[in-house]
């Protein structure tokens, strides 16, 4: 029987000017290499709960607006391939896969593969 490992993380206890850098690190640990854009403000609110069992993960993420891209360079740098089923619970998100934009809102589901160039 596999053990479920759960990790909770948030920016609440991190100094404001280090919050986004910490978020970038957590994002890349969970989803692989991404080129994360710098935010307009130094503070950044984010919370993530990450459950892992074997090769399966469930991630619950709430964060301020942010942007990142995963180009062929990032894809080849980590060699990670994953299939993600993304459910948007609230807010809005624009994702572009192969430069084709997709606008998502509450209740929308998107399935994406980490070996395709994309941005959000």
C-alpha positions in Angstrom: 0.0 0.0 0.0 1.3 3.4 -1.0 1.6 6.3 1.5 -0.1 9.6 0.8 2.3 12.5 1.3 0.5 15.8 1.9 2.2 19.2 1.9 0.7 22.6 2.7 2.5 25.7 1.7 1.7 29.4 1.7 3.3 32.8 1.4 1.9 34.1 4.7 5.1 33.6 6.8 7.5 34.7 4.1 8.8 38.3 3.9 6.9 40.2 1.2 9.9 40.7 -1.1 10.7 37.0 -1.1 7.1 35.7 -1.6 7.1 35.5 -5.4 10.5 33.8 -5.6 9.3 31.3 -3.0 6.2 30.8 -5.1 8.3 30.2 -8.3 10.3 27.5 -6.5 7.1 25.7 -5.3 5.5 26.0 -8.7 8.5 24.4 -10.4 8.8 21.6 -7.8 5.2 20.6 -8.5 4.9 21.3 -12.3 8.5 21.2 -13.6 10.5 24.0 -15.2 8.7 27.2 -16.0 9.9 30.6 -17.0 8.0 32.6 -14.4 7.4 36.3 -15.1 8.2 38.9 -12.4 5.1 40.4 -10.8 4.4 44.2 -10.7 4.4 44.2 -6.9 7.0 42.5 -4.6 4.3 40.8 -2.4 2.4 37.8 -3.6 -0.3 35.8 -1.9 -0.4 32.1 -2.7 -1.5 28.8 -1.0 -1.0 25.3 -2.2 -1.9 21.9 -0.9 -0.2 19.1 -2.6 -1.0 15.4 -2.2 1.2 12.8 -3.8 0.6 9.0 -4.0 2.9 7.1 -6.3 3.0 9.0 -9.6 -0.4 10.6 -9.0 -0.8 14.1 -7.6 -3.7 16.3 -6.5 -2.9 20.0 -6.2 -5.2 22.7 -4.8 -3.8 26.1 -5.6 -5.0 29.6 -4.8 -2.9 32.6 -5.9 -2.7 36.2 -7.0 -2.5 36.7 -10.7 0.7 35.5 -12.2 2.2 34.4 -15.5 4.7 31.8 -16.8 5.6 30.0 -19.9 7.0 26.5 -20.6 8.9 26.6 -23.9 10.8 23.8 -25.5 13.9 24.9 -23.5 12.1 24.3 -20.1 10.5 21.1 -21.4 13.9 19.7 -22.4 15.6 21.0 -19.2 13.6 18.8 -16.8 12.5 15.9 -19.0 9.3 15.6 -17.0 6.1 14.5 -18.7 2.8 14.7 -17.0 -0.8 14.8 -17.9 -2.8 17.4 -15.9 -6.5 17.7 -15.5 -7.1 21.3 -14.4 -10.4 22.4 -12.8 -10.9 26.1 -12.3 -13.0 26.6 -9.1 -13.1 30.4 -9.2 -11.6 33.3 -11.0 -10.4 33.4 -14.6 -7.3 32.0 -16.3 -6.0 32.3 -19.8 -3.8 29.5 -21.0 -2.1 29.2 -24.4 -1.1 25.8 -25.7 1.0 26.0 -28.9 0.1 29.7 -29.0 -3.7 29.0 -29.1 -5.3 30.9 -26.2 -8.0 29.3 -24.1 -10.0 31.3 -21.6 -11.1 29.4 -18.5 -13.6 30.4 -15.8 -15.2 28.8 -12.8 -16.3 25.2 -13.6 -14.1 24.8 -16.7 -11.8 21.8 -17.1 -8.7 21.6 -19.2 -6.5 18.6 -19.8 -2.9 19.5 -20.8 0.4 17.7 -21.3 3.6 19.1 -19.9 5.6 18.3 -23.1 3.6 20.9 -25.2 4.8 24.5 -25.2 2.3 26.6 -23.2 1.9 29.7 -21.1 -0.6 31.1 -18.6 
